[in-house]
Amino acid sequence: MPFLGKFRALTRVQRNTFSACFLGWTLDAFDFFLLTFCLTAIAVTFHTGRKQAEEAIFWTLAMRPVGAFLFGSMAEKYGRRPTLIVNVIAFSAFELASALAPTLSSFLVCRALFGVAMGGVWGVGAALALETLPTEGRGFFSGLLQEGYVCGNLLAALLFASLFPHLHGSGVLTNWRILFMIGSLPAFLGFYLNYKVEESPAWLAEREAGLTQKKPRLTLSILISYLPIFLFVVLLMTAFTSFSHGTQDLYPTFLQHDMRRSAAHTGLIVAVANIGALLGGICCGSISERFGRRRTIVFAALLAIPMVPLWAWSHTATMLAVGGFLMQFMVQGAWGIIPAHLNELAPAPVRAILPGFAYQLGNLLSSRNQIFQQVYADRHNAGSLNVALSATVVVVAITVATVAGFGPEAKGADLIDAE
């Protein structure tokens, strides 16, 4: 298989580094998506409505830029590897704290803190992985790395489908809390990072040249000097995060509430969708090596629109699964190009902070998306989400294609060269 061949061609250090960064992003996403499956159960536990429980998604997304800036700054100054270790332990700890939250208010605080920790993982991990890997095949590895997010969603779906229906719990230890406790186990990845992963060659080259010590504490001042590319990436990532979260966050709720699917069916349908996402990210990432980053993003984004009828308007579990597979193939196909695209566009002095910080600012700007979808559904469609979900795909897919299509590209840029 060509995929396995590309992975085997890496050195031991490169394989260990990529595997650790992939797992970090996977387990981070796993912890996030557990929340999306458990919204109804959380609302019941805290005796509140679905809309109030969905605020947890907002706070998680809204606080991610804080983490991207904080951990990105640490990674520029102290190195990618130690920062990622702290990052992984932090999001695992806040996931456990979420499981033990006694009230909705304390739960929302825990999710906000989880958002801070979650915000750092993508930028630091992507910089560490892509600065360690060879230039050849970067599109393929970019797609594979981004699909760690999809794998996290897939793991959450499978855990929810297989375990949640059998967890009844009592008192404080309710079913969703048990799943969140399981979600704290990624902390053990820190040991792997500590003993098996080496620092980024690009950062080491910067340190050797004495550049890391010259970096100011307020990294924001450096970002301002790269304002045009920074603003473009923020705009692009606002469109992209609306694309992914607009098709993922409320989809389990749509399946349970609107389509009356059981927990097991919901988990399985989302799992099938994530298999499509995984394949889409890898395929489109690889294709972008030949056809370019922008062109492949435009192609994948626009092809999501014809998938809407199957995805949001089917009536059987089988057709919903097919629609989910095709929709997420396109959504995550476009997303699979993003790690390479953003790291290639980012100047070397801010590579650990600019892509991740801009990405998470995009999350902040799109963080009310699921609330808007729910409010529209409640006011205009008797609570049914299919119209809101469908409209989101059409508008956002066109926006992604337009912004990416008219933006810059730097395919094949040298990420090892220290400026």
DRENVEX-195992 format. One record per residue (C-alpha): x, y, z; residue in one letter; residue number from 1. Coordinates in nm, 4 decimals, padded with zeros to 6 digits. Layout:
N
[pt [X,Y,Z],'A',NUM];
...
This chain:
419
[pt [00.0000,00.0000,00.0000],'M',1];
[pt [00.1448,00.3454,-00.0947],'P',2];
[pt [00.0266,00.4999,00.2338],'F',3];
[pt [00.2198,00.2464,00.4396],'L',4];
[pt [00.5202,00.2869,00.2106],'G',5];
[pt [00.5351,00.6610,00.2766],'K',6];
[pt [00.5179,00.6038,00.6514],'F',7];
[pt [00.7840,00.3322,00.6459],'R',8];
[pt [01.0151,00.5587,00.4448],'A',9];
[pt [01.0399,00.7913,00.7450],'L',10];
[pt [01.3211,00.7612,00.9952],'T',11];
[pt [01.2476,00.6243,01.3436],'R',12];
[pt [01.2580,00.9764,01.4903],'V',13];
[pt [01.0185,01.1067,01.2253],'Q',14];
[pt [00.7755,00.8176,01.2800],'R',15];
[pt [00.7774,00.8633,01.6573],'N',16];
[pt [00.7241,01.2382,01.6283],'T',17];
[pt [00.4435,01.2135,01.3760],'F',18];
[pt [00.2715,00.9347,01.5738],'S',19];
[pt [00.2848,01.1365,01.8959],'A',20];
[pt [00.1465,01.4537,01.7316],'C',21];
[pt [-00.1248,01.2528,01.5582],'F',22];
[pt [-00.2242,01.0868,01.8871],'L',23];
[pt [-00.2224,01.4185,02.0696],'G',24];
[pt [-00.4665,01.5713,01.8198],'W',25];
[pt [-00.6755,01.2516,01.8128],'T',26];
[pt [-00.7153,01.2302,02.1891],'L',27];
[pt [-00.7777,01.6032,02.2198],'D',28];
[pt [-01.0607,01.5741,01.9654],'A',29];
[pt [-01.1886,01.2588,02.1375],'F',30];
[pt [-01.2343,01.4558,02.4598],'D',31];
[pt [-01.4077,01.7417,02.2753],'F',32];
[pt [-01.6521,01.5231,02.0824],'F',33];
[pt [-01.7568,01.3267,02.3893],'L',34];
[pt [-01.9313,01.6494,02.4853],'L',35];
[pt [-02.1305,01.6676,02.1602],'T',36];
[pt [-02.2683,01.3171,02.2119],'F',37];
[pt [-02.3632,01.3774,02.5738],'C',38];
[pt [-02.5419,01.7147,02.5462],'L',39];
[pt [-02.8881,01.5679,02.6075],'T',40];
[pt [-02.7687,01.3639,02.9069],'A',41];
[pt [-02.5833,01.6655,03.0499],'I',42];
[pt [-02.8979,01.8787,03.0196],'A',43];
[pt [-03.0945,01.6145,03.2108],'V',44];
[pt [-02.8311,01.5936,03.4869],'T',45];
[pt [-02.8287,01.9683,03.5427],'F',46];
[pt [-03.2073,02.0058,03.4942],'H',47];
[pt [-03.1751,02.2503,03.2081],'T',48];
[pt [-03.2585,02.2767,02.8388],'G',49];
[pt [-03.0514,02.1639,02.5417],'R',50];
[pt [-02.9661,02.5207,02.4461],'K',51];
[pt [-02.8131,02.5884,02.7899],'Q',52];
[pt [-02.6078,02.2677,02.7703],'A',53];
[pt [-02.4876,02.3662,02.4228],'E',54];
[pt [-02.3220,02.6736,02.5761],'E',55];
[pt [-02.0467,02.4299,02.6787],'A',56];
[pt [-01.9498,02.3985,02.3107],'I',57];
[pt [-01.9407,02.7762,02.2784],'F',58];
[pt [-01.7107,02.8212,02.5784],'W',59];
[pt [-01.4784,02.5461,02.4601],'T',60];
[pt [-01.4421,02.7020,02.1156],'L',61];
[pt [-01.4299,03.0609,02.2418],'A',62];
[pt [-01.1367,02.9948,02.4765],'M',63];
[pt [-00.9244,02.8036,02.2262],'R',64];
[pt [-00.7472,03.1209,02.0947],'P',65];
[pt [-00.6209,03.1870,02.4487],'V',66];
[pt [-00.4581,02.8436,02.4527],'G',67];
[pt [-00.3217,02.8815,02.1013],'A',68];
[pt [-00.1519,03.2091,02.1940],'F',69];
[pt [-00.0306,03.0861,02.5349],'L',70];
[pt [00.1058,02.7487,02.4259],'F',71];
[pt [00.2218,02.8810,02.0888],'G',72];
[pt [00.4297,03.1469,02.2655],'S',73];
[pt [00.5758,02.8808,02.4942],'M',74];
[pt [00.6605,02.6627,02.1934],'A',75];
[pt [00.8446,02.9475,02.0204],'E',76];
[pt [01.0482,03.0246,02.3325],'K',77];
[pt [01.0996,02.6872,02.5025],'Y',78];
[pt [01.0487,02.4336,02.2234],'G',79];
[pt [00.7653,02.2375,02.0641],'R',80];
[pt [00.8155,01.9097,02.2530],'R',81];
[pt [00.8020,02.0245,02.6206],'P',82];
[pt [00.5119,02.2559,02.5421],'T',83];
[pt [00.3121,01.9731,02.3849],'L',84];
[pt [00.3707,01.7545,02.6930],'I',85];
[pt [00.2299,02.0248,02.9239],'V',86];
[pt [-00.0555,02.0786,02.6795],'N',87];
[pt [-00.1633,01.7123,02.6732],'V',88];
[pt [-00.1576,01.6811,03.0524],'I',89];
[pt [-00.3597,02.0038,03.0851],'A',90];
[pt [-00.6480,01.9052,02.8566],'F',91];
[pt [-00.6683,01.5624,03.0215],'S',92];
[pt [-00.6875,01.7213,03.3674],'A',93];
[pt [-00.9674,01.9580,03.2657],'F',94];
[pt [-01.1593,01.6703,03.1057],'E',95];
[pt [-01.1487,01.4908,03.4419],'L',96];
[pt [-01.2531,01.8099,03.6205],'A',97];
[pt [-01.5516,01.8338,03.3822],'S',98];
[pt [-01.6582,01.4835,03.4843],'A',99];
[pt [-01.6640,01.5894,03.8495],'L',100];
[pt [-01.8370,01.9278,03.8059],'A',101];
[pt [-02.1299,01.9532,04.0529],'P',102];
[pt [-02.3272,02.2291,03.8745],'T',103];
[pt [-02.3812,02.3570,03.5216],'L',104];
[pt [-02.1880,02.6761,03.6008],'S',105];
[pt [-01.8828,02.4854,03.7248],'S',106];
[pt [-01.9131,02.2515,03.4257],'F',107];
[pt [-01.9029,02.5497,03.1875],'L',108];
[pt [-01.5932,02.6848,03.3664],'V',109];
[pt [-01.4240,02.3456,03.3264],'C',110];
[pt [-01.5117,02.3392,02.9563],'R',111];
[pt [-01.3705,02.6895,02.9125],'A',112];
[pt [-01.0437,02.5780,03.0751],'L',113];
[pt [-01.0477,02.2647,02.8589],'F',114];
[pt [-01.0832,02.4989,02.5594],'G',115];
[pt [-00.7669,02.6840,02.6644],'V',116];
[pt [-00.5742,02.3560,02.6755],'A',117];
[pt [-00.7330,02.2263,02.3541],'M',118];
[pt [-00.6400,02.5457,02.1721],'G',119];
[pt [-00.2687,02.4803,02.1978],'G',120];
[pt [-00.2492,02.1239,02.0699],'V',121];
[pt [-00.3084,02.1757,01.6976],'W',122];
[pt [-00.0600,02.4563,01.6358],'G',123];
[pt [00.2211,02.3137,01.8492],'V',124];
[pt [00.1688,01.9558,01.7250],'G',125];
[pt [00.1457,02.0558,01.3593],'A',126];
[pt [00.4636,02.2640,01.3842],'A',127];
[pt [00.6526,01.9830,01.5578],'L',128];
[pt [00.5358,01.7195,01.3071],'A',129];
[pt [00.5720,01.9145,00.9821],'L',130];
[pt [00.9075,02.0670,01.0783],'E',131];
[pt [01.0372,01.7143,01.1459],'T',132];
[pt [00.9008,01.5453,00.8320],'L',133];
[pt [01.0579,01.5684,00.4827],'P',134];
[pt [00.9158,01.8110,00.2283],'T',135];
[pt [00.8259,01.5251,-00.0082],'E',136];
[pt [00.4800,01.3907,00.0724],'G',137];
[pt [00.3950,01.6805,00.3041],'R',138];
[pt [00.0425,01.6991,00.1600],'G',139];
[pt [-00.0170,01.3333,00.2435],'F',140];
[pt [00.1107,01.3722,00.6001],'F',141];
[pt [-00.0836,01.6956,00.6408],'S',142];
[pt [-00.4028,01.5123,00.5492],'G',143];
[pt [-00.3197,01.2248,00.7808],'L',144];
[pt [-00.2298,01.4560,01.0695],'L',145];
[pt [-00.5498,01.6591,01.0371],'Q',146];
[pt [-00.7528,01.3401,01.0387],'E',147];
[pt [-00.6412,01.2842,01.3962],'G',148];
[pt [-00.9343,01.5158,01.4669],'Y',149];
[pt [-01.1619,01.2827,01.2746],'V',150];
[pt [-01.0208,00.9770,01.4492],'C',151];
[pt [-01.1009,01.1433,01.7807],'G',152];
[pt [-01.4597,01.1931,01.6685],'N',153];
[pt [-01.4685,00.8325,01.5495],'L',154];
[pt [-01.3419,00.7020,01.8851],'L',155];
[pt [-01.5976,00.9148,02.0691],'A',156];
[pt [-01.8760,00.7816,01.8452],'A',157];
[pt [-01.7727,00.4197,01.8953],'L',158];
[pt [-01.7376,00.4622,02.2718],'L',159];
[pt [-02.0766,00.6323,02.2917],'F',160];
[pt [-02.2455,00.3655,02.0779],'A',161];
[pt [-02.0928,00.0703,02.2611],'S',162];
[pt [-02.0788,00.1899,02.6208],'L',163];
[pt [-02.3289,00.4700,02.6830],'F',164];
[pt [-02.6469,00.2572,02.6428],'P',165];
[pt [-02.5158,00.0204,02.9120],'H',166];
[pt [-02.4160,00.2909,03.1611],'L',167];
[pt [-02.6915,00.3830,03.3974],'H',168];
[pt [-02.5034,00.5071,03.7008],'G',169];
[pt [-02.6638,00.6687,04.0007],'S',170];
[pt [-02.6249,00.9804,04.2131],'G',171];
[pt [-02.3193,01.1835,04.1178],'V',172];
[pt [-02.1689,00.9145,03.8916],'L',173];
[pt [-02.4031,00.9440,03.5929],'T',174];
[pt [-02.3367,00.7834,03.2535],'N',175];
[pt [-02.1827,01.0850,03.0782],'W',176];
[pt [-01.9503,01.1476,03.3723],'R',177];
[pt [-01.8039,00.7990,03.3319],'I',178];
[pt [-01.7289,00.8712,02.9647],'L',179];
[pt [-01.5550,01.1959,03.0609],'F',180];
[pt [-01.3436,01.0088,03.3172],'M',181];
[pt [-01.2327,00.7760,03.0394],'I',182];
[pt [-01.1517,01.0903,02.8424],'G',183];
[pt [-00.8864,01.1886,03.0980],'S',184];
[pt [-00.6656,00.8888,03.0099],'L',185];
[pt [-00.4762,01.0712,02.7286],'P',186];
[pt [-00.2563,01.2215,03.0010],'A',187];
[pt [-00.0441,00.9065,02.9700],'F',188];
[pt [00.0603,01.0208,02.6194],'L',189];
[pt [00.2864,01.2654,02.8010],'G',190];
[pt [00.5169,00.9766,02.8940],'F',191];
[pt [00.5516,00.8760,02.5277],'Y',192];
[pt [00.6280,01.2339,02.4279],'L',193];
[pt [00.8879,01.2603,02.7027],'N',194];
[pt [01.0789,00.9427,02.6216],'Y',195];
[pt [01.0254,00.8762,02.2489],'K',196];
[pt [00.9964,01.2150,02.0773],'V',197];
[pt [01.2750,01.4593,01.9899],'E',198];
[pt [01.2592,01.8342,01.9458],'E',199];
[pt [01.1836,01.9944,01.6079],'S',200];
[pt [01.4978,02.0312,01.3885],'P',201];
[pt [01.3754,02.3762,01.2808],'A',202];
[pt [01.3460,02.4998,01.6407],'W',203];
[pt [01.6846,02.3490,01.7281],'L',204];
[pt [01.8363,02.5310,01.4309],'A',205];
[pt [01.6848,02.8557,01.5554],'E',206];
[pt [01.8241,02.7945,01.9046],'R',207];
[pt [02.1669,02.7155,01.7591],'E',208];
[pt [02.1563,03.0475,01.5744],'A',209];
[pt [02.0539,03.2228,01.8959],'G',210];
[pt [01.7158,03.3269,01.7540],'L',211];
[pt [01.4991,03.1741,02.0289],'T',212];
[pt [01.6549,03.3949,02.2958],'Q',213];
[pt [01.5916,03.7058,02.0869],'K',214];
[pt [01.2213,03.6444,02.0588],'K',215];
[pt [01.0254,03.8966,02.2672],'P',216];
[pt [00.7863,03.7855,02.5377],'R',217];
[pt [00.4927,03.9557,02.3693],'L',218];
[pt [00.4721,03.7371,02.0580],'T',219];
[pt [00.1644,03.9397,01.9573],'L',220];
[pt [00.3991,04.2179,01.8466],'S',221];
[pt [00.5592,03.9776,01.5977],'I',222];
[pt [00.2162,03.8756,01.4653],'L',223];
[pt [00.1337,04.2398,01.3954],'I',224];
[pt [00.4411,04.2626,01.1726],'S',225];
[pt [00.2917,03.9808,00.9631],'Y',226];
[pt [-00.0573,04.1324,00.9707],'L',227];
[pt [-00.1708,04.0701,00.6083],'P',228];
[pt [-00.1043,03.6946,00.6131],'I',229];
[pt [-00.2325,03.6722,00.9707],'F',230];
[pt [-00.5661,03.8353,00.8826],'L',231];
[pt [-00.6028,03.6173,00.5748],'F',232];
[pt [-00.5480,03.2986,00.7767],'V',233];
[pt [-00.7982,03.4150,01.0427],'V',234];
[pt [-01.0598,03.4732,00.7712],'L',235];
[pt [-00.9855,03.1381,00.6085],'L',236];
[pt [-01.0049,02.9530,00.9406],'M',237];
[pt [-01.3304,03.1236,01.0381],'T',238];
[pt [-01.4829,02.9789,00.7223],'A',239];
[pt [-01.3211,02.6396,00.7797],'F',240];
[pt [-01.4253,02.6073,01.1453],'T',241];
[pt [-01.7817,02.7022,01.0509],'S',242];
[pt [-01.7620,02.4257,00.7891],'F',243];
[pt [-01.6518,02.1536,01.0303],'S',244];
[pt [-01.8380,02.2520,01.3480],'H',245];
[pt [-02.1454,02.3454,01.1460],'G',246];
[pt [-02.1673,01.9891,01.0146],'T',247];
[pt [-02.0463,01.8008,01.3221],'Q',248];
[pt [-02.1369,01.9536,01.6589],'D',249];
[pt [-02.5170,01.9289,01.6460],'L',250];
[pt [-02.5373,01.6323,01.4094],'Y',251];
[pt [-02.5582,01.3739,01.6931],'P',252];
[pt [-02.8338,01.5861,01.8523],'T',253];
[pt [-03.0109,01.6023,01.5135],'F',254];
[pt [-02.9962,01.2239,01.4844],'L',255];
[pt [-03.1257,01.1668,01.8379],'Q',256];
[pt [-03.3866,01.4432,01.8556],'H',257];
[pt [-03.5113,01.4906,01.4982],'D',258];
[pt [-03.4533,01.1450,01.3512],'M',259];
[pt [-03.5346,00.9574,01.6757],'R',260];
[pt [-03.2244,00.7421,01.6518],'R',261];
[pt [-03.1020,00.5460,01.9529],'S',262];
[pt [-02.7642,00.6116,02.1147],'A',263];
[pt [-02.6247,00.3030,01.9416],'A',264];
[pt [-02.7538,00.4078,01.5970],'H',265];
[pt [-02.6358,00.7661,01.6491],'T',266];
[pt [-02.2852,00.6530,01.7373],'G',267];
[pt [-02.2663,00.4148,01.4421],'L',268];
[pt [-02.3924,00.6712,01.1875],'I',269];
[pt [-02.1380,00.9269,01.3086],'V',270];
[pt [-01.8677,00.6573,01.3062],'A',271];
[pt [-01.9403,00.5829,00.9380],'V',272];
[pt [-01.9303,00.9574,00.8640],'A',273];
[pt [-01.5906,00.9784,01.0266],'N',274];
[pt [-01.4556,00.6914,00.8207],'I',275];
[pt [-01.5509,00.9012,00.5181],'G',276];
[pt [-01.3785,01.1997,00.6767],'A',277];
[pt [-01.0616,01.0011,00.7381],'L',278];
[pt [-01.0459,00.8824,00.3773],'L',279];
[pt [-01.1298,01.2296,00.2463],'G',280];
[pt [-00.8528,01.3983,00.4420],'G',281];
[pt [-00.5868,01.1524,00.3325],'I',282];
[pt [-00.6997,01.1455,-00.0318],'C',283];
[pt [-00.7360,01.5216,-00.0737],'C',284];
[pt [-00.4125,01.5871,00.1159],'G',285];
[pt [-00.2304,01.3596,-00.1263],'S',286];
[pt [-00.4082,01.5055,-00.4308],'I',287];
[pt [-00.3024,01.8561,-00.3243],'S',288];
[pt [00.0603,01.7556,-00.3901],'E',289];
[pt [-00.0235,01.7414,-00.7607],'R',290];
[pt [-00.3036,01.9945,-00.8082],'F',291];
[pt [-00.2086,02.2489,-00.5426],'G',292];
[pt [-00.3529,02.3401,-00.2027],'R',293];
[pt [-00.6027,02.6044,-00.3156],'R',294];
[pt [-00.7468,02.4140,-00.6091],'R',295];
[pt [-00.8038,02.0981,-00.4038],'T',296];
[pt [-00.9720,02.2923,-00.1209],'I',297];
[pt [-01.2105,02.4592,-00.3668],'V',298];
[pt [-01.2937,02.1258,-00.5310],'F',299];
[pt [-01.3685,01.9462,-00.2020],'A',300];
[pt [-01.5658,02.2337,-00.0468],'A',301];
[pt [-01.8019,02.2789,-00.3413],'L',302];
[pt [-01.8661,01.9044,-00.3688],'L',303];
[pt [-02.0081,01.9095,-00.0136],'A',304];
[pt [-02.3171,02.0951,-00.1374],'I',305];
[pt [-02.4640,01.8093,-00.3494],'P',306];
[pt [-02.4357,01.5807,-00.0444],'M',307];
[pt [-02.6870,01.7840,00.1613],'V',308];
[pt [-03.0068,01.5933,00.0603],'P',309];
[pt [-02.8648,01.2560,00.1677],'L',310];
[pt [-02.6990,01.3974,00.4773],'W',311];
[pt [-02.9833,01.6002,00.6301],'A',312];
[pt [-03.3028,01.4797,00.4602],'W',313];
[pt [-03.2779,01.0995,00.4473],'S',314];
[pt [-03.5172,00.8923,00.6602],'H',315];
[pt [-03.3364,00.5621,00.7073],'T',316];
[pt [-03.0278,00.4908,00.9150],'A',317];
[pt [-02.8518,00.3452,00.6112],'T',318];
[pt [-02.9029,00.6516,00.3921],'M',319];
[pt [-02.8134,00.8878,00.6760],'L',320];
[pt [-02.4872,00.6948,00.7160],'A',321];
[pt [-02.4194,00.7190,00.3410],'V',322];
[pt [-02.4930,01.0924,00.3496],'G',323];
[pt [-02.2707,01.1374,00.6525],'G',324];
[pt [-01.9871,00.9466,00.4838],'F',325];
[pt [-02.0009,01.1592,00.1683],'L',326];
[pt [-02.0479,01.4900,00.3509],'M',327];
[pt [-01.7542,01.4375,00.5840],'Q',328];
[pt [-01.5378,01.3026,00.2987],'F',329];
[pt [-01.5699,01.6467,00.1399],'M',330];
[pt [-01.5565,01.8576,00.4567],'V',331];
[pt [-01.2513,01.6826,00.5970],'Q',332];
[pt [-01.1067,01.6446,00.2485],'G',333];
[pt [-01.0766,02.0225,00.2395],'A',334];
[pt [-00.9547,02.0264,00.6002],'W',335];
[pt [-00.6846,01.7681,00.5351],'G',336];
[pt [-00.4862,02.0237,00.3358],'I',337];
[pt [-00.4903,02.2861,00.6105],'I',338];
[pt [-00.1906,02.1801,00.8303],'P',339];
[pt [00.0469,02.1861,00.5336],'A',340];
[pt [-00.1150,02.4944,00.3757],'H',341];
[pt [-00.0966,02.7049,00.6923],'L',342];
[pt [00.2530,02.5946,00.7948],'N',343];
[pt [00.3795,02.6676,00.4426],'E',344];
[pt [00.2243,03.0152,00.4499],'L',345];
[pt [00.3499,03.0992,00.8014],'A',346];
[pt [00.6879,03.2779,00.8347],'P',347];
[pt [00.9437,03.0713,01.0289],'A',348];
[pt [00.9665,03.3023,01.3353],'P',349];
[pt [00.5951,03.2547,01.4115],'V',350];
[pt [00.5260,02.9087,01.2724],'R',351];
[pt [00.4308,02.7560,01.6092],'A',352];
[pt [00.1956,03.0408,01.6953],'I',353];
[pt [00.0523,03.2032,01.3800],'L',354];
[pt [-00.1264,02.9006,01.2264],'P',355];
[pt [-00.2599,02.7743,01.5596],'G',356];
[pt [-00.3588,03.1170,01.6921],'F',357];
[pt [-00.5313,03.2138,01.3662],'A',358];
[pt [-00.7021,02.8730,01.3570],'Y',359];
[pt [-00.8390,02.9212,01.7089],'Q',360];
[pt [-00.9449,03.2795,01.6409],'L',361];
[pt [-01.1470,03.1277,01.3589],'G',362];
[pt [-01.3028,02.8986,01.6180],'N',363];
[pt [-01.3821,03.2010,01.8352],'L',364];
[pt [-01.5480,03.3883,01.5487],'L',365];
[pt [-01.7590,03.0833,01.4586],'S',366];
[pt [-01.8186,02.9670,01.8177],'S',367];
[pt [-02.1862,03.0752,01.8279],'R',368];
[pt [-02.2620,02.8772,01.5139],'N',369];
[pt [-02.4339,02.5875,01.6921],'Q',370];
[pt [-02.6378,02.8311,01.9053],'I',371];
[pt [-02.7552,03.0134,01.5913],'F',372];
[pt [-02.8486,02.6810,01.4327],'Q',373];
[pt [-03.0510,02.5796,01.7378],'Q',374];
[pt [-03.2227,02.9187,01.7732],'V',375];
[pt [-03.3205,02.9156,01.4047],'Y',376];
[pt [-03.4557,02.5620,01.4397],'A',377];
[pt [-03.6601,02.6554,01.7479],'D',378];
[pt [-03.8086,02.9687,01.5892],'R',379];
[pt [-03.8697,02.8588,01.2321],'H',380];
[pt [-03.8699,02.4814,01.2100],'N',381];
[pt [-04.0353,02.3509,01.5281],'A',382];
[pt [-03.6964,02.2577,01.6716],'G',383];
[pt [-03.5893,02.0458,01.3735],'S',384];
[pt [-03.2303,02.1115,01.2711],'L',385];
[pt [-03.2295,01.9899,00.9095],'N',386];
[pt [-03.2957,02.3311,00.7490],'V',387];
[pt [-03.0356,02.5061,00.9662],'A',388];
[pt [-02.7748,02.2372,00.8979],'L',389];
[pt [-02.8425,02.2411,00.5233],'S',390];
[pt [-02.8215,02.6202,00.4947],'A',391];
[pt [-02.4954,02.6181,00.6895],'T',392];
[pt [-02.3327,02.3792,00.4419],'V',393];
[pt [-02.4358,02.5775,00.1339],'V',394];
[pt [-02.3283,02.9188,00.2655],'V',395];
[pt [-02.0059,02.8060,00.4310],'V',396];
[pt [-01.8902,02.5769,00.1478],'A',397];
[pt [-01.9137,02.8659,-00.0988],'I',398];
[pt [-01.7299,03.0933,00.1465],'T',399];
[pt [-01.4476,02.8405,00.1998],'V',400];
[pt [-01.4046,02.7939,-00.1748],'A',401];
[pt [-01.4035,03.1699,-00.2401],'T',402];
[pt [-01.1573,03.2672,00.0355],'V',403];
[pt [-00.9189,02.9784,-00.0350],'A',404];
[pt [-00.9413,03.0213,-00.4112],'G',405];
[pt [-00.8373,03.3875,-00.4047],'F',406];
[pt [-00.5747,03.3437,-00.1326],'G',407];
[pt [-00.1983,03.2794,-00.1545],'P',408];
[pt [-00.0233,02.9439,-00.1789],'E',409];
[pt [00.3303,02.8302,-00.0905],'A',410];
[pt [00.3241,02.4577,-00.1707],'K',411];
[pt [00.6598,02.2931,-00.1041],'G',412];
[pt [00.8027,02.5748,00.1090],'A',413];
[pt [01.1125,02.4847,00.3128],'D',414];
[pt [01.0078,02.4524,00.6781],'L',415];
[pt [01.3551,02.3679,00.8072],'I',416];
[pt [01.5182,02.6908,00.6991],'D',417];
[pt [01.5560,02.9146,01.0041],'A',418];
[pt [01.5024,03.2783,00.9180],'E',419];
